[in-house]
Structures are given as structure tokens and as C-alpha cells.
Amino acid sequence: MDIPSVLARFNAIMKADTTTTILNLVLAVLVVFGVAFALLAMNRTRDFRQLNANAAIANSNLLRAQGLANDTAAFNATAKSPELTRILQSIQPKPAITK
């Protein structure tokens, strides 16, 4: 089926080989950038998931250590051991210095 020349008019710029080549190069560069950004996004997502799992493990260990310190302080309240008192004082958080 032929399209009459009256209905289909194309600009001369779209028929030029240099314009087509430039547009194809721009398209290729954009495709390469898209693939690179997709790979970066996958890598960052994997790192985030690993860091999130490590943070959960660290938080769990911190809660266990705090529970052990609380149990030791409760035991020291009844047994009154000077060694335990010294150890418990050494692990108390230091107050923040404010100016």
C-alpha cells in the first residue's frame, strides 16, 4: 500500500544520515547509562540489605549485653561485691560534655 506524498511529508533533517547517526549514538549512550544505573541500584540494594541484617544482629547483641548488665546490677544489689561494683561502674556510660 502506497502512501500518497500529500499525506506523508517528512522533514529533510530526518532523512539525513548524519542526523540518524547522531541520534543512534545518543540512544546508545542513554542505554549504556541505563544499564550502569541499574547495576548500581542492584549493588546498593544488596549492600543495604546486608547492612540491615548486620544492624539487626548488632542490636540483638546489644540488648543481650544490656540485659546481662541489668541482671548483674540486680545481683550486686543483694550480694554487695566490691569487684562487681567496680566493674559495673566502669561500664556505665559517660555523661556527655556540654558547653
N, CA, C and O atoms as a GROMACS GRO file, in nm:
protein
  396
    1MET      N    1   0.085  -0.118   0.000
    1MET     CA    2   0.000   0.000   0.000
    1MET      C    3   0.089   0.123   0.000
    1MET      O    4   0.174   0.138   0.088
    2ASP      N    5   0.071   0.207  -0.092
    2ASP     CA    6   0.150   0.329  -0.104
    2ASP      C    7   0.078   0.442  -0.034
    2ASP      O    8  -0.044   0.455  -0.038
    3ILE      N    9   0.160   0.524   0.032
    3ILE     CA   10   0.105   0.644   0.096
    3ILE      C   11   0.127   0.760   0.000
    3ILE      O   12   0.239   0.784  -0.045
    4PRO      N   13   0.023   0.828  -0.030
    4PRO     CA   14   0.040   0.943  -0.121
    4PRO      C   15   0.133   1.046  -0.060
    4PRO      O   16   0.137   1.063   0.062
    5SER      N   17   0.206   1.114  -0.143
    5SER     CA   18   0.304   1.211  -0.093
    5SER      C   19   0.237   1.330  -0.025
    5SER      O   20   0.302   1.403   0.050
    6VAL      N   21   0.109   1.349  -0.050
    6VAL     CA   22   0.039   1.460   0.013
    6VAL      C   23   0.016   1.431   0.161
    6VAL      O   24   0.023   1.523   0.243
    7LEU      N   25  -0.011   1.306   0.198
    7LEU     CA   26  -0.040   1.273   0.336
    7LEU      C   27   0.086   1.256   0.422
    7LEU      O   28   0.085   1.286   0.541
    8ALA      N   29   0.191   1.207   0.363
    8ALA     CA   30   0.312   1.179   0.439
    8ALA      C   31   0.424   1.269   0.394
    8ALA      O   32   0.486   1.246   0.290
    9ARG      N   33   0.451   1.372   0.472
    9ARG     CA   34   0.562   1.463   0.441
    9ARG      C   35   0.663   1.452   0.555
    9ARG      O   36   0.630   1.472   0.672
   10PHE      N   37   0.785   1.421   0.519
   10PHE     CA   38   0.892   1.408   0.617
   10PHE      C   39   0.989   1.524   0.599
   10PHE      O   40   1.014   1.570   0.488
   11ASN      N   41   1.042   1.569   0.709
   11ASN     CA   42   1.144   1.673   0.702
   11ASN      C   43   1.269   1.617   0.639
   11ASN      O   44   1.297   1.497   0.648
   12ALA      N   45   1.343   1.703   0.577
   12ALA     CA   46   1.470   1.660   0.516
   12ALA      C   47   1.571   1.624   0.624
   12ALA      O   48   1.661   1.544   0.599
   13ILE      N   49   1.558   1.682   0.744
   13ILE     CA   50   1.654   1.656   0.851
   13ILE      C   51   1.641   1.512   0.902
   13ILE      O   52   1.741   1.454   0.945
   14MET      N   53   1.523   1.456   0.898
   14MET     CA   54   1.506   1.319   0.946
   14MET      C   55   1.560   1.217   0.846
   14MET      O   56   1.584   1.102   0.882
   15LYS      N   57   1.579   1.259   0.722
   15LYS     CA   58   1.630   1.166   0.622
   15LYS      C   59   1.783   1.170   0.614
   15LYS      O   60   1.844   1.086   0.548
   16ALA      N   61   1.844   1.266   0.680
   16ALA     CA   62   1.989   1.282   0.671
   16ALA      C   63   2.059   1.170   0.748
   16ALA      O   64   2.017   1.135   0.858
   17ASP      N   65   2.164   1.115   0.690
   17ASP     CA   66   2.238   1.007   0.754
   17ASP      C   67   2.312   1.054   0.878
   17ASP      O   68   2.323   0.980   0.975
   18THR      N   69   2.364   1.176   0.877
   18THR     CA   70   2.437   1.227   0.994
   18THR      C   71   2.344   1.245   1.113
   18THR      O   72   2.382   1.214   1.226
   19THR      N   73   2.223   1.293   1.090
   19THR     CA   74   2.127   1.310   1.198
   19THR      C   75   2.089   1.174   1.256
   19THR      O   76   2.080   1.158   1.378
   20THR      N   77   2.066   1.077   1.172
   20THR     CA   78   2.032   0.943   1.219
   20THR      C   79   2.146   0.883   1.299
   20THR      O   80   2.124   0.819   1.402
   21THR      N   81   2.267   0.904   1.252
   21THR     CA   82   2.384   0.851   1.324
   21THR      C   83   2.397   0.917   1.461
   21THR      O   84   2.423   0.848   1.560
   22ILE      N   85   2.381   1.046   1.467
   22ILE     CA   86   2.392   1.118   1.595
   22ILE      C   87   2.283   1.072   1.691
   22ILE      O   88   2.310   1.048   1.809
   23LEU      N   89   2.161   1.060   1.641
   23LEU     CA   90   2.052   1.015   1.728
   23LEU      C   91   2.073   0.872   1.776
   23LEU      O   92   2.040   0.839   1.890
   24ASN      N   93   2.126   0.786   1.690
   24ASN     CA   94   2.156   0.649   1.731
   24ASN      C   95   2.267   0.646   1.836
   24ASN      O   96   2.261   0.566   1.930
   25LEU      N   97   2.368   0.731   1.822
   25LEU     CA   98   2.474   0.738   1.923
   25LEU      C   99   2.420   0.788   2.057
   25LEU      O  100   2.456   0.737   2.163
   26VAL      N  101   2.333   0.888   2.051
   26VAL     CA  102   2.271   0.938   2.175
   26VAL      C  103   2.188   0.828   2.240
   26VAL      O  104   2.192   0.811   2.362
   27LEU      N  105   2.114   0.755   2.160
   27LEU     CA  106   2.034   0.644   2.213
   27LEU      C  107   2.123   0.538   2.275
   27LEU      O  108   2.091   0.485   2.381
   28ALA      N  109   2.234   0.505   2.210
   28ALA     CA  110   2.327   0.404   2.263
   28ALA      C  111   2.388   0.450   2.395
   28ALA      O  112   2.402   0.370   2.488
   29VAL      N  113   2.425   0.577   2.404
   29VAL     CA  114   2.481   0.630   2.530
   29VAL      C  115   2.377   0.623   2.640
   29VAL      O  116   2.409   0.586   2.753
   30LEU      N  117   2.254   0.658   2.611
   30LEU     CA  118   2.148   0.652   2.712
   30LEU      C  119   2.121   0.509   2.757
   30LEU      O  120   2.093   0.485   2.874
   31VAL      N  121   2.130   0.414   2.665
   31VAL     CA  122   2.111   0.272   2.702
   31VAL      C  123   2.224   0.227   2.793
   31VAL      O  124   2.199   0.157   2.891
   32VAL      N  125   2.347   0.266   2.762
   32VAL     CA  126   2.461   0.229   2.847
   32VAL      C  127   2.445   0.291   2.986
   32VAL      O  128   2.468   0.223   3.086
   33PHE      N  129   2.406   0.418   2.992
   33PHE     CA  130   2.382   0.481   3.122
   33PHE      C  131   2.270   0.410   3.198
   33PHE      O  132   2.280   0.391   3.320
   34GLY      N  133   2.165   0.370   3.131
   34GLY     CA  134   2.056   0.299   3.197
   34GLY      C  135   2.101   0.167   3.256
   34GLY      O  136   2.063   0.133   3.367
   35VAL      N  137   2.181   0.092   3.182
   35VAL     CA  138   2.232  -0.035   3.232
   35VAL      C  139   2.325  -0.012   3.351
   35VAL      O  140   2.319  -0.085   3.449
   36ALA      N  141   2.412   0.090   3.341
   36ALA     CA  142   2.504   0.120   3.451
   36ALA      C  143   2.428   0.158   3.577
   36ALA      O  144   2.460   0.112   3.686
   37PHE      N  145   2.326   0.242   3.563
   37PHE     CA  146   2.248   0.282   3.680
   37PHE      C  147   2.169   0.166   3.738
   37PHE      O  148   2.151   0.158   3.860
   38ALA      N  149   2.123   0.076   3.655
   38ALA     CA  150   2.052  -0.042   3.705
   38ALA      C  151   2.146  -0.131   3.784
   38ALA      O  152   2.109  -0.182   3.890
   39LEU      N  153   2.269  -0.149   3.735
   39LEU     CA  154   2.367  -0.229   3.809
   39LEU      C  155   2.404  -0.163   3.942
   39LEU      O  156   2.418  -0.230   4.044
   40LEU      N  157   2.419  -0.032   3.941
   40LEU     CA  158   2.448   0.040   4.066
   40LEU      C  159   2.333   0.026   4.166
   40LEU      O  160   2.356   0.007   4.285
   41ALA      N  161   2.211   0.035   4.117
   41ALA     CA  162   2.095   0.021   4.206
   41ALA      C  163   2.089  -0.119   4.267
   41ALA      O  164   2.058  -0.133   4.385
   42MET      N  165   2.119  -0.222   4.187
   42MET     CA  166   2.118  -0.358   4.240
   42MET      C  167   2.229  -0.376   4.344
   42MET      O  168   2.208  -0.440   4.447
   43ASN      N  169   2.345  -0.320   4.318
   43ASN     CA  170   2.456  -0.331   4.411
   43ASN      C  171   2.426  -0.259   4.542
   43ASN      O  172   2.452  -0.312   4.650
   44ARG      N  173   2.371  -0.140   4.533
   44ARG     CA  174   2.338  -0.065   4.655
   44ARG      C  175   2.226  -0.132   4.734
   44ARG      O  176   2.227  -0.128   4.856
   45THR      N  177   2.130  -0.193   4.665
   45THR     CA  178   2.023  -0.264   4.734
   45THR      C  179   2.079  -0.384   4.810
   45THR      O  180   2.038  -0.411   4.923
   46ARG      N  181   2.172  -0.456   4.747
   46ARG     CA  182   2.234  -0.572   4.812
   46ARG      C  183   2.314  -0.527   4.935
   46ARG      O  184   2.308  -0.591   5.040
   47ASP      N  185   2.389  -0.417   4.922
   47ASP     CA  186   2.465  -0.364   5.035
   47ASP      C  187   2.372  -0.320   5.148
   47ASP      O  188   2.401  -0.344   5.265
   48PHE      N  189   2.262  -0.255   5.112
   48PHE     CA  190   2.167  -0.209   5.214
   48PHE      C  191   2.107  -0.327   5.290
   48PHE      O  192   2.093  -0.322   5.412
   49ARG      N  193   2.072  -0.432   5.218
   49ARG     CA  194   2.015  -0.549   5.286
   49ARG      C  195   2.115  -0.614   5.378
   49ARG      O  196   2.079  -0.659   5.487
   50GLN      N  197   2.243  -0.621   5.336
   50GLN     CA  198   2.346  -0.679   5.421
   50GLN      C  199   2.369  -0.592   5.545
   50GLN      O  200   2.382  -0.645   5.656
   51LEU      N  201   2.375  -0.462   5.527
   51LEU     CA  202   2.393  -0.372   5.641
   51LEU      C  203   2.273  -0.377   5.736
   51LEU      O  204   2.289  -0.367   5.857
   52ASN      N  205   2.154  -0.393   5.680
   52ASN     CA  206   2.034  -0.402   5.763
   52ASN      C  207   2.037  -0.529   5.847
   52ASN      O  208   1.998  -0.526   5.964
   53ALA      N  209   2.082  -0.640   5.789
   53ALA     CA  210   2.093  -0.765   5.865
   53ALA      C  211   2.200  -0.753   5.972
   53ALA      O  212   2.180  -0.800   6.084
   54ASN      N  213   2.314  -0.690   5.938
   54ASN     CA  214   2.419  -0.671   6.038
   54ASN      C  215   2.373  -0.581   6.152
   54ASN      O  216   2.408  -0.605   6.268
   55ALA      N  217   2.295  -0.479   6.122
   55ALA     CA  218   2.244  -0.390   6.224
   55ALA      C  219   2.147  -0.464   6.318
   55ALA      O  220   2.148  -0.441   6.439
   56ALA      N  221   2.066  -0.552   6.263
   56ALA     CA  222   1.974  -0.630   6.346
   56ALA      C  223   2.051  -0.722   6.440
   56ALA      O  224   2.014  -0.737   6.557
   57ILE      N  225   2.158  -0.784   6.391
   57ILE     CA  226   2.240  -0.872   6.476
   57ILE      C  227   2.309  -0.790   6.584
   57ILE      O  228   2.312  -0.832   6.700
   58ALA      N  229   2.364  -0.674   6.549
   58ALA     CA  230   2.431  -0.589   6.646
   58ALA      C  231   2.332  -0.540   6.752
   58ALA      O  232   2.367  -0.533   6.870
   59ASN      N  233   2.212  -0.505   6.712
   59ASN     CA  234   2.110  -0.460   6.806
   59ASN      C  235   2.071  -0.572   6.902
   59ASN      O  236   2.051  -0.549   7.021
   60SER      N  237   2.060  -0.692   6.849
   60SER     CA  238   2.028  -0.807   6.934
   60SER      C  239   2.138  -0.831   7.036
   60SER      O  240   2.110  -0.855   7.154
   61ASN      N  241   2.264  -0.826   6.992
   61ASN     CA  242   2.376  -0.845   7.084
   61ASN      C  243   2.381  -0.734   7.190
   61ASN      O  244   2.413  -0.761   7.306
   62LEU      N  245   2.350  -0.612   7.150
   62LEU     CA  246   2.349  -0.501   7.246
   62LEU      C  247   2.240  -0.520   7.350
   62LEU      O  248   2.262  -0.495   7.469
   63LEU      N  249   2.122  -0.565   7.308
   63LEU     CA  250   2.014  -0.589   7.403
   63LEU      C  251   2.050  -0.701   7.500
   63LEU      O  252   2.017  -0.694   7.618
   64ARG      N  253   2.118  -0.806   7.450
   64ARG     CA  254   2.163  -0.914   7.539
   64ARG      C  255   2.264  -0.864   7.641
   64ARG      O  256   2.257  -0.900   7.758
   65ALA      N  257   2.358  -0.780   7.596
   65ALA     CA  258   2.460  -0.726   7.687
   65ALA      C  259   2.396  -0.634   7.791
   65ALA      O  260   2.436  -0.636   7.908
   66GLN      N  261   2.298  -0.555   7.750
   66GLN     CA  262   2.229  -0.468   7.847
   66GLN      C  263   2.150  -0.550   7.947
   66GLN      O  264   2.146  -0.517   8.066
   67GLY      N  265   2.088  -0.657   7.901
   67GLY     CA  266   2.015  -0.745   7.993
   67GLY      C  267   2.108  -0.811   8.093
   67GLY      O  268   2.076  -0.822   8.211
   68LEU      N  269   2.225  -0.854   8.045
   68LEU     CA  270   2.324  -0.914   8.135
   68LEU      C  271   2.373  -0.811   8.236
   68LEU      O  272   2.388  -0.844   8.354
   69ALA      N  273   2.397  -0.689   8.194
   69ALA     CA  274   2.440  -0.583   8.286
   69ALA      C  275   2.332  -0.553   8.389
   69ALA      O  276   2.362  -0.531   8.506
   70ASN      N  277   2.206  -0.552   8.347
   70ASN     CA  278   2.096  -0.528   8.441
   70ASN      C  279   2.084  -0.641   8.541
   70ASN      O  280   2.063  -0.617   8.660
   71ASP      N  281   2.098  -0.765   8.494
   71ASP     CA  282   2.092  -0.880   8.586
   71ASP      C  283   2.209  -0.877   8.684
   71ASP      O  284   2.192  -0.910   8.802
   72THR      N  285   2.326  -0.838   8.637
   72THR     CA  286   2.442  -0.830   8.724
   72THR      C  287   2.423  -0.719   8.827
   72THR      O  288   2.460  -0.738   8.943
   73ALA      N  289   2.367  -0.605   8.787
   73ALA     CA  290   2.341  -0.497   8.882
   73ALA      C  291   2.238  -0.540   8.986
   73ALA      O  292   2.251  -0.505   9.104
   74ALA      N  293   2.137  -0.615   8.944
   74ALA     CA  294   2.037  -0.664   9.040
   74ALA      C  295   2.100  -0.763   9.136
   74ALA      O  296   2.070  -0.761   9.256
   75PHE      N  297   2.187  -0.850   9.088
   75PHE     CA  298   2.257  -0.944   9.176
   75PHE      C  299   2.350  -0.869   9.271
   75PHE      O  300   2.360  -0.905   9.388
   76ASN      N  301   2.417  -0.767   9.222
   76ASN     CA  302   2.509  -0.690   9.305
   76ASN      C  303   2.435  -0.613   9.414
   76ASN      O  304   2.490  -0.586   9.520
   77ALA      N  305   2.310  -0.579   9.388
   77ALA     CA  306   2.231  -0.509   9.490
   77ALA      C  307   2.207  -0.599   9.611
   77ALA      O  308   2.195  -0.549   9.723
   78THR      N  309   2.200  -0.730   9.589
   78THR     CA  310   2.177  -0.822   9.702
   78THR      C  311   2.308  -0.876   9.758
   78THR      O  312   2.318  -0.898   9.879
   79ALA      N  313   2.410  -0.899   9.675
   79ALA     CA  314   2.534  -0.962   9.721
   79ALA      C  315   2.638  -0.861   9.765
   79ALA      O  316   2.723  -0.896   9.847
   80LYS      N  317   2.637  -0.740   9.716
   80LYS     CA  318   2.730  -0.632   9.750
   80LYS      C  319   2.876  -0.674   9.736
   80LYS      O  320   2.951  -0.677   9.834
   81SER      N  321   2.916  -0.708   9.616
   81SER     CA  322   3.054  -0.744   9.588
   81SER      C  323   3.130  -0.621   9.540
   81SER      O  324   3.086  -0.556   9.445
   82PRO      N  325   3.244  -0.585   9.603
   82PRO     CA  326   3.318  -0.466   9.560
   82PRO      C  327   3.376  -0.481   9.418
   82PRO      O  328   3.388  -0.383   9.345
   83GLU      N  329   3.411  -0.603   9.379
   83GLU     CA  330   3.464  -0.624   9.244
   83GLU      C  331   3.355  -0.600   9.139
   83GLU      O  332   3.379  -0.538   9.036
   84LEU      N  333   3.235  -0.652   9.168
   84LEU     CA  334   3.124  -0.630   9.074
   84LEU      C  335   3.087  -0.482   9.067
   84LEU      O  336   3.055  -0.431   8.960
   85THR      N  337   3.091  -0.414   9.181
   85THR     CA  338   3.060  -0.271   9.183
   85THR      C  339   3.158  -0.194   9.097
   85THR      O  340   3.119  -0.105   9.022
   86ARG      N  341   3.287  -0.227   9.107
   86ARG     CA  342   3.390  -0.160   9.027
   86ARG      C  343   3.368  -0.189   8.878
   86ARG      O  344   3.381  -0.099   8.796
   87ILE      N  345   3.336  -0.313   8.844
   87ILE     CA  346   3.313  -0.349   8.703
   87ILE      C  347   3.189  -0.278   8.649
   87ILE      O  348   3.191  -0.227   8.537
   88LEU      N  349   3.082  -0.276   8.728
   88LEU     CA  350   2.959  -0.210   8.682
   88LEU      C  351   2.980  -0.060   8.665
   88LEU      O  352   2.923   0.000   8.574
   89GLN      N  353   3.061   0.002   8.752
   89GLN     CA  354   3.089   0.145   8.737
   89GLN      C  355   3.173   0.172   8.613
   89GLN      O  356   3.159   0.277   8.551
   90SER      N  357   3.260   0.078   8.577
   90SER     CA  358   3.345   0.100   8.459
   90SER      C  359   3.266   0.090   8.328
   90SER      O  360   3.306   0.150   8.228
   91ILE      N  361   3.156   0.016   8.327
   91ILE     CA  362   3.080   0.003   8.202
   91ILE      C  363   2.964   0.101   8.194
   91ILE      O  364   2.891   0.101   8.096
   92GLN      N  365   2.946   0.184   8.296
   92GLN     CA  366   2.840   0.286   8.290
   92GLN      C  367   2.874   0.387   8.181
   92GLN      O  368   2.991   0.423   8.166
   93PRO      N  369   2.774   0.433   8.106
   93PRO     CA  370   2.803   0.533   8.001
   93PRO      C  371   2.849   0.664   8.063
   93PRO      O  372   2.799   0.707   8.167
   94LYS      N  373   2.945   0.727   7.996
   94LYS     CA  374   2.999   0.854   8.044
   94LYS      C  375   2.900   0.964   8.009
   94LYS      O  376   2.840   0.961   7.901
   95PRO      N  377   2.881   1.062   8.098
   95PRO     CA  378   2.790   1.174   8.064
   95PRO      C  379   2.849   1.259   7.951
   95PRO      O  380   2.970   1.275   7.940
   96ALA      N  381   2.761   1.310   7.870
   96ALA     CA  382   2.805   1.393   7.757
   96ALA      C  383   2.854   1.526   7.809
   96ALA      O  384   2.796   1.584   7.902
   97ILE      N  385   2.962   1.575   7.748
   97ILE     CA  386   3.017   1.705   7.788
   97ILE      C  387   2.944   1.813   7.710
   97ILE      O  388   2.944   1.813   7.587
   98THR      N  389   2.882   1.905   7.782
   98THR     CA  390   2.810   2.015   7.719
   98THR      C  391   2.880   2.144   7.750
   98THR      O  392   2.932   2.163   7.860
   99LYS      N  393   2.882   2.233   7.654
   99LYS     CA  394   2.948   2.363   7.674
   99LYS      C  395   2.847   2.473   7.680
   99LYS      O  396   2.882   2.590   7.696
   0.00000   0.00000   0.00000
